[in-house]
């Protein structure tokens, strides 16, 4: 007598890719909602890049974010007006400015990350131990996909 698992259609790479894309999109959207930062996704992403790699030139930030320099200039201007980043002249070339995260920006980013982690922790805690382990095991695979 066939078992339920032997009756399943084998899952293909395109099937997995479609489900993973949808799950990742939903998770990213939900985490944005949980951030409480009041920033657009572009602003939050740029702020995180500046925190992780800064101080950066506007050109380097535009390259990291894969957007045109005028878009980065506008975005950085907004972040600067909100007190989340600071601009300073490059020490070797005064024509270039560097953008760094401000203490207020660090606080906002830290609080946003804390809120997201707390939401995820609560959701993961609702899973039984076996499903938690399956999720933990999948993280290595997900990390491989992104490198």
N, CA, C and O of each residue as an XYZ file, in Angstrom:
588
protein
N       0.835     -1.174      0.000
C       0.000      0.000      0.000
C       0.886      1.246      0.000
O       1.778      1.373      0.839
N       0.644      2.168     -0.941
C       1.495      3.355     -1.011
C       1.269      4.268      0.192
O       0.155      4.395      0.700
N       2.351      4.896      0.630
C       2.263      5.857      1.729
C       1.959      7.236      1.152
O       2.222      7.477     -0.026
N       1.413      8.139      1.952
C       1.109      9.480      1.443
C       2.315     10.170      0.815
O       2.171     10.869     -0.189
N       3.509      9.983      1.396
C       4.684     10.650      0.843
C       5.084     10.062     -0.501
O       5.655     10.771     -1.330
N       4.801      8.787     -0.742
C       5.169      8.204     -2.026
C       4.201      8.602     -3.131
O       4.497      8.399     -4.308
N       3.049      9.167     -2.773
C       2.071      9.601     -3.764
C       2.297     11.043     -4.206
O       1.699     11.492     -5.183
N       3.145     11.762     -3.502
C       3.403     13.159     -3.841
C       4.173     13.265     -5.153
O       5.010     12.425     -5.484
N       3.857     14.323     -5.881
C       4.622     14.635     -7.078
C       5.961     15.195     -6.626
O       5.999     16.035     -5.727
N       7.059     14.752     -7.227
C       8.367     15.286     -6.819
C       8.410     16.802     -7.028
O       7.941     17.317     -8.043
N       8.975     17.493     -6.058
C       9.070     18.943     -6.153
C      10.300     19.288     -6.991
O      11.360     18.681     -6.840
N      10.143     20.255     -7.859
C      11.224     20.645     -8.764
C      11.867     21.939     -8.303
O      11.312     22.668     -7.482
N      13.042     22.213     -8.843
C      13.738     23.462     -8.507
C      12.874     24.691     -8.814
O      12.833     25.609     -7.996
N      12.181     24.748     -9.961
C      11.315     25.916    -10.194
C      10.179     26.029     -9.167
O       9.791     27.135     -8.791
N       9.646     24.882     -8.713
C       8.601     24.915     -7.674
C       9.166     25.501     -6.379
O       8.542     26.350     -5.742
N      10.338     25.041     -6.011
C      10.982     25.527     -4.789
C      11.282     27.017     -4.924
O      11.040     27.795     -4.001
N      11.808     27.406     -6.081
C      12.150     28.813     -6.309
C      10.914     29.703     -6.185
O      10.980     30.769     -5.572
N       9.804     29.282     -6.752
C       8.580     30.084     -6.698
C       8.085     30.233     -5.260
O       7.711     31.327     -4.839
N       8.085     29.135     -4.512
C       7.638     29.198     -3.117
C       8.587     30.021     -2.255
O       8.152     30.803     -1.411
N       9.886     29.840     -2.474
C      10.876     30.587     -1.701
C      10.760     32.081     -1.984
O      10.810     32.889     -1.057
N      10.608     32.456     -3.247
C      10.458     33.864     -3.613
C       9.245     34.466     -2.916
O       9.324     35.556     -2.349
N       8.136     33.759     -2.959
C       6.916     34.257     -2.334
C       7.082     34.366     -0.815
O       6.697     35.370     -0.216
N       7.652     33.341     -0.202
C       7.866     33.366      1.253
C       8.815     34.490      1.659
O       8.571     35.199      2.636
N       9.898     34.645      0.898
C      10.868     35.701      1.224
C      10.238     37.083      1.071
O      10.495     37.978      1.876
N       9.415     37.255      0.042
C       8.747     38.538     -0.175
C       7.786     38.843      0.967
O       7.751     39.961      1.481
N       7.008     37.837      1.359
C       6.057     38.043      2.461
C       6.788     38.330      3.771
O       6.381     39.204      4.536
N       7.861     37.595      4.024
C       8.623     37.814      5.252
C       9.238     39.209      5.263
O       9.187     39.904      6.277
N       9.817     39.619      4.143
C      10.418     40.955      4.069
C       9.363     42.035      4.300
O       9.611     43.003      5.019
N       8.194     41.872      3.697
C       7.110     42.848      3.878
C       6.690     42.909      5.340
O       6.500     43.993      5.892
N       6.546     41.757      5.957
C       6.113     41.708      7.362
C       7.156     42.327      8.281
O       6.814     43.033      9.230
N       8.433     42.062      7.998
C       9.491     42.643      8.818
C       9.546     44.161      8.655
O       9.817     44.877      9.619
N       9.293     44.655      7.445
C       9.229     46.109      7.248
C       8.123     46.708      8.106
O       8.293     47.773      8.701
N       6.986     46.015      8.166
C       5.871     46.502      8.982
C       6.239     46.518     10.459
O       5.808     47.404     11.197
N       7.014     45.565     10.887
C       7.406     45.459     12.299
C       8.499     46.438     12.687
O       8.712     46.672     13.877
N       9.201     47.019     11.717
C      10.370     47.839     12.044
C      10.012     49.048     12.893
O      10.783     49.435     13.771
N       8.857     49.648     12.643
C       8.457     50.820     13.411
C       9.341     52.021     13.187
O       9.258     53.000     13.928
N      10.194     51.962     12.168
C      11.163     53.035     11.948
C      10.564     54.234     11.235
O      11.096     55.340     11.333
N       9.471     54.033     10.524
C       8.876     55.133      9.786
C       9.664     55.523      8.552
O       9.492     56.617      8.015
N      10.529     54.627      8.105
C      11.342     54.883      6.920
C      10.814     54.053      5.752
O      10.193     53.007      5.944
N      11.071     54.533      4.552
C      10.743     53.736      3.371
C      11.737     52.569      3.306
O      12.791     52.621      3.939
N      11.413     51.536      2.557
C      12.381     50.439      2.407
C      13.733     50.924      1.884
O      14.775     50.440      2.326
N      13.727     51.871      0.953
C      14.987     52.399      0.411
C      15.781     53.136      1.477
O      17.000     52.988      1.566
N      15.091     53.928      2.284
C      15.774     54.664      3.347
C      16.353     53.713      4.384
O      17.485     53.885      4.835
N      15.572     52.715      4.756
C      16.052     51.756      5.754
C      17.253     50.972      5.222
O      18.220     50.739      5.947
N      17.185     50.573      3.963
C      18.294     49.834      3.365
C      19.554     50.685      3.317
O      20.633     50.220      3.685
N      19.425     51.929      2.868
C      20.591     52.812      2.791
C      21.173     53.061      4.177
O      22.392     53.068      4.347
N      20.318     53.263      5.155
C      20.791     53.500      6.518
C      21.577     52.285      7.033
O      22.613     52.436      7.679
N      21.080     51.102      6.745
C      21.782     49.878      7.166
C      23.131     49.744      6.458
O      24.117     49.351      7.081
N      23.185     50.067      5.167
C      24.451     50.008      4.427
C      25.446     51.010      5.002
O      26.622     50.691      5.182
N      24.977     52.212      5.288
C      25.854     53.230      5.866
C      26.370     52.766      7.229
O      27.545     52.950      7.550
N      25.489     52.167      8.023
C      25.905     51.674      9.347
C      26.938     50.563      9.221
O      27.892     50.503      9.996
N      26.747     49.689      8.246
C      27.636     48.526      8.102
C      28.928     48.815      7.357
O      29.944     48.166      7.606
N      28.904     49.791      6.437
C      30.066     50.019      5.566
C      30.590     51.451      5.602
O      31.598     51.753      4.963
N      29.931     52.325      6.331
C      30.268     53.738      6.290
C      31.482     54.093      7.110
O      32.046     53.251      7.808
N      31.875     55.332      7.023
C      31.358     56.372      6.143
C      31.638     56.044      4.670
O      32.691     55.512      4.317
N      30.666     56.379      3.836
C      30.739     56.086      2.410
C      30.581     57.353      1.594
O      29.940     58.311      2.026
N      31.177     57.346      0.403
C      30.874     58.409     -0.543
C      29.478     58.141     -1.094
O      28.975     57.021     -1.014
N      28.863     59.169     -1.649
C      27.544     58.983     -2.253
C      27.627     57.990     -3.413
O      26.717     57.186     -3.615
N      28.715     58.051     -4.169
C      28.886     57.114     -5.292
C      28.964     55.672     -4.795
O      28.362     54.777     -5.388
N      29.698     55.447     -3.719
C      29.811     54.091     -3.172
C      28.469     53.605     -2.635
O      28.108     52.440     -2.802
N      27.736     54.506     -1.991
C      26.414     54.138     -1.483
C      25.473     53.821     -2.636
O      24.719     52.850     -2.571
N      25.508     54.629     -3.688
C      24.669     54.366     -4.864
C      25.004     53.008     -5.464
O      24.112     52.276     -5.894
N      26.277     52.675     -5.494
C      26.700     51.377     -6.027
C      26.192     50.237     -5.143
O      25.679     49.241     -5.653
N      26.332     50.375     -3.836
C      25.825     49.359     -2.901
C      24.330     49.136     -3.090
O      23.850     48.002     -3.092
N      23.609     50.232     -3.247
C      22.148     50.173     -3.337
C      21.654     49.930     -4.766
O      20.466     49.710     -4.999
N      22.584     49.974     -5.703
C      22.261     49.768     -7.123
C      21.209     50.755     -7.630
O      20.227     50.380     -8.271
N      21.450     52.018     -7.320
C      20.578     53.089     -7.796
C      21.441     54.199     -8.386
O      22.655     54.234     -8.187
N      20.798     55.097     -9.110
C      21.506     56.210     -9.736
C      21.935     57.232     -8.677
O      21.247     57.416     -7.673
N      23.080     57.899     -8.909
C      23.547     58.903     -7.944
C      22.508     59.965     -7.583
O      22.422     60.328     -6.410
N      21.705     60.487     -8.536
C      20.706     61.484     -8.112
C      19.692     60.924     -7.103
O      19.224     61.644     -6.221
N      19.362     59.645     -7.240
C      18.428     59.019     -6.284
C      19.051     58.946     -4.900
O      18.378     59.186     -3.897
N      20.342     58.612     -4.844
C      21.028     58.523     -3.548
C      21.146     59.905     -2.923
O      20.982     60.054     -1.712
N      21.425     60.900     -3.726
C      21.531     62.258     -3.199
C      20.226     62.670     -2.534
O      20.234     63.218     -1.432
N      19.125     62.414     -3.189
C      17.811     62.754     -2.634
C      17.541     61.966     -1.352
O      17.054     62.522     -0.368
N      17.855     60.684     -1.367
C      17.617     59.823     -0.213
C      18.473     60.263      0.979
O      17.976     60.354      2.101
N      19.744     60.531      0.734
C      20.650     60.952      1.804
C      20.228     62.315      2.353
O      20.321     62.557      3.557
N      19.769     63.195      1.482
C      19.291     64.500      1.939
C      18.140     64.321      2.923
O      18.098     64.997      3.951
N      17.220     63.431      2.627
C      16.087     63.159      3.523
C      16.586     62.579      4.851
O      16.156     63.016      5.919
N      17.494     61.595      4.785
C      18.035     61.002      6.013
C      18.786     62.045      6.843
O      18.719     62.037      8.072
N      19.495     62.934      6.164
C      20.230     63.982      6.868
C      19.267     64.970      7.527
O      19.480     65.376      8.669
N      18.214     65.355      6.817
C      17.206     66.270      7.383
C      16.532     65.665      8.612
O      16.143     66.380      9.536
N      16.398     64.336      8.610
C      15.798     63.637      9.747
C      16.801     63.371     10.866
O      16.445     62.798     11.896
N      18.058     63.787     10.669
C      19.083     63.624     11.694
C      19.631     62.213     11.807
O      20.231     61.864     12.824
N      19.436     61.395     10.779
C      19.849     59.992     10.846
C      21.242     59.741     10.282
O      21.870     58.730     10.597
N      21.728     60.664      9.445
C      23.084     60.561      8.902
C      23.730     61.940      8.942
O      23.057     62.961      9.077
N      25.044     61.939      8.821
C      25.797     63.187      8.721
C      26.678     63.117      7.486
O      27.135     62.049      7.079
N      26.900     64.270      6.912
C      27.831     64.373      5.775
C      29.066     65.115      6.247
O      28.988     66.051      7.043
N      30.209     64.678      5.738
C      31.449     65.392      6.046
C      32.345     65.331      4.815
O      32.271     64.382      4.034
N      33.186     66.339      4.645
C      34.087     66.328      3.488
C      35.099     65.198      3.603
O      35.539     64.851      4.699
N      35.456     64.637      2.472
C      36.485     63.602      2.437
C      37.816     64.249      2.826
O      38.145     65.327      2.330
N      38.579     63.608      3.700
C      39.831     64.238      4.156
C      40.875     64.418      3.050
O      41.738     65.289      3.156
N      40.806     63.609      1.995
C      41.814     63.718      0.932
C      41.320     64.464     -0.304
O      42.129     64.944     -1.098
N      40.017     64.565     -0.474
C      39.457     65.253     -1.636
C      38.208     66.011     -1.207
O      37.142     65.415     -1.056
N      38.329     67.297     -1.014
C      37.251     68.128     -0.491
C      36.036     68.204     -1.420
O      34.974     68.663     -1.001
N      36.174     67.767     -2.660
C      35.032     67.779     -3.581
C      34.065     66.638     -3.278
O      32.916     66.649     -3.718
N      34.542     65.667     -2.530
C      33.751     64.474     -2.214
C      33.285     64.562     -0.772
O      34.030     65.003      0.104
N      32.052     64.141     -0.527
C      31.600     64.060      0.862
C      31.366     62.598      1.226
O      31.097     61.750      0.376
N      31.477     62.350      2.495
C      31.229     61.006      3.023
C      30.017     61.073      3.933
O      29.790     62.064      4.627
N      29.246     59.997      3.914
C      28.033     59.914      4.718
C      28.263     58.885      5.811
O      28.735     57.779      5.551
N      27.924     59.263      7.040
C      28.044     58.360      8.192
C      26.718     58.348      8.939
O      25.944     59.303      8.868
N      26.470     57.283      9.637
C      25.247     57.202     10.437
C      25.443     58.043     11.695
O      26.524     58.051     12.284
N      24.409     58.737     12.094
C      24.454     59.562     13.304
C      24.063     58.704     14.509
O      23.543     57.601     14.337
N      24.306     59.193     15.712
C      23.846     58.458     16.896
C      22.336     58.207     16.859
O      21.874     57.135     17.251
N      21.573     59.188     16.393
C      20.121     59.016     16.278
C      19.786     57.917     15.259
O      18.871     57.122     15.475
N      20.531     57.881     14.157
C      20.330     56.835     13.153
C      20.671     55.459     13.696
O      19.970     54.485     13.421
N      21.759     55.379     14.477
C      22.147     54.102     15.089
C      21.053     53.617     16.041
O      20.708     52.435     16.055
N      20.519     54.533     16.827
C      19.450     54.180     17.773
C      18.219     53.676     17.035
O      17.633     52.662     17.410
N      17.832     54.391     15.983
C      16.665     53.994     15.194
C      16.869     52.622     14.557
O      15.979     51.773     14.598
N      18.035     52.413     13.976
C      18.330     51.135     13.319
C      18.365     49.998     14.344
O      17.839     48.914     14.091
N      18.980     50.247     15.486
C      19.041     49.236     16.542
C      17.637     48.868     17.040
O      17.336     47.691     17.239
N      16.792     49.865     17.237
C      15.425     49.614     17.691
C      14.623     48.870     16.631
O      13.834     47.983     16.956
N      14.817     49.221     15.388
C      14.138     48.533     14.288
C      14.546     47.059     14.253
O      13.697     46.178     14.114
N      15.827     46.802     14.378
C      16.323     45.408     14.380
C      15.796     44.648     15.594
O      15.441     43.474     15.494
N      15.748     45.328     16.744
C      15.238     44.682     17.957
C      13.775     44.284     17.777
O      13.380     43.176     18.139
N      12.980     45.182     17.224
C      11.551     44.905     17.017
C      11.354     43.738     16.046
O      10.516     42.866     16.275
N      12.127     43.730     14.972
C      12.015     42.649     13.982
C      12.415     41.307     14.603
O      11.742     40.296     14.407
N      13.513     41.316     15.347
C      13.966     40.087     15.986
C      12.958     39.599     17.013
O      12.720     38.397     17.127
N      12.370     40.511     17.752
C      11.357     40.127     18.751
C      10.142     39.503     18.072
O       9.601     38.508     18.554
N       9.715     40.087     16.954
C       8.565     39.527     16.237
C       8.888     38.125     15.724
O       8.095     37.196     15.879
N      10.074     37.985     15.107
C      10.476     36.662     14.607
C      10.619     35.649     15.744
O      10.201     34.499     15.610
N      11.196     36.068     16.839
C      11.365     35.184     17.995
C      10.018     34.672     18.483
O       9.861     33.485     18.767
N       9.056     35.567     18.578
C       7.719     35.160     19.034
C       7.100     34.152     18.068
O       6.502     33.162     18.487
N       7.250     34.418     16.768
C       6.674     33.508     15.769
C       7.373     32.140     15.801
O       6.714     31.101     15.745
N       8.693     32.146     15.891
C       9.448     30.892     15.916
C       9.142     30.114     17.184
O       9.086     28.885     17.155
N       8.944     30.805     18.288
C       8.623     30.144     19.557
C       7.299     29.393     19.505
O       7.073     28.471     20.289
N       6.430     29.785     18.587
C       5.147     29.099     18.426
C       5.291     27.752     17.712
O       4.375     26.930     17.747
N       6.430     27.529     17.070
C       6.667     26.275     16.362
C       7.077     25.184     17.353
O       7.680     25.465     18.389
N       6.742     23.946     17.020
C       7.206     22.854     17.876
C       8.716     22.675     17.654
O       9.248     23.129     16.641
N       9.400     22.023     18.587
C      10.859     21.897     18.495
C      11.354     21.286     17.177
O      12.399     21.687     16.665
N      10.618     20.331     16.632
C      11.051     19.712     15.370
C      11.034     20.743     14.228
O      11.969     20.806     13.430
N       9.982     21.533     14.161
C       9.894     22.547     13.106
C      10.923     23.654     13.324
O      11.451     24.200     12.355
N      11.213     23.991     14.567
C      12.270     24.964     14.844
C      13.608     24.443     14.319
O      14.382     25.193     13.725
N      13.874     23.155     14.542
C      15.131     22.568     14.064
C      15.184     22.549     12.544
O      16.229     22.824     11.956
N      14.064     22.227     11.905
C      14.012     22.234     10.438
C      14.309     23.633      9.901
O      15.028     23.789      8.915
N      13.755     24.633     10.553
C      14.012     26.007     10.143
C      15.491     26.350     10.334
O      16.111     26.949      9.455
N      16.037     25.978     11.457
C      17.457     26.244     11.719
C      18.340     25.564     10.669
O      19.309     26.155     10.193
N      18.009     24.336     10.314
C      18.781     23.614      9.301
C      18.686     24.289      7.937
O      19.648     24.279      7.169
N      17.539     24.869      7.636
C      17.352     25.530      6.338
C      18.168     26.813      6.226
O      18.462     27.258      5.117
N      18.538     27.413      7.354
C      19.265     28.676      7.313
C      20.619     28.538      6.621
O      21.045     29.446      5.906
N      21.294     27.414      6.826
C      22.576     27.188      6.157
C      22.394     27.175      4.638
O      23.201     27.741      3.901
N      21.346     26.537      4.194
C      21.058     26.470      2.756
C      20.736     27.868      2.226
O      21.228     28.263      1.169
N      19.913     28.610      2.961
C      19.588     29.971      2.532
C      20.841     30.854      2.466
O      21.002     31.651      1.541
N      21.711     30.702      3.448
C      22.955     31.478      3.432
C      23.799     31.143      2.202
O      24.401     32.032      1.599
N      23.843     29.864      1.831
C      24.586     29.454      0.627
C      24.009     30.093     -0.625
O      24.753     30.497     -1.519
N      22.685     30.187     -0.694
C      22.049     30.767     -1.880
C      22.410     32.225     -2.070
O      22.413     32.717     -3.198
N      22.712     32.915     -1.003
C      22.946     34.356     -1.093
C      24.424     34.731     -1.174
O      24.765     35.914     -1.158
N      25.291     33.746     -1.260
C      26.731     34.062     -1.380
C      27.248     33.740     -2.747
O      28.431     33.942     -3.022
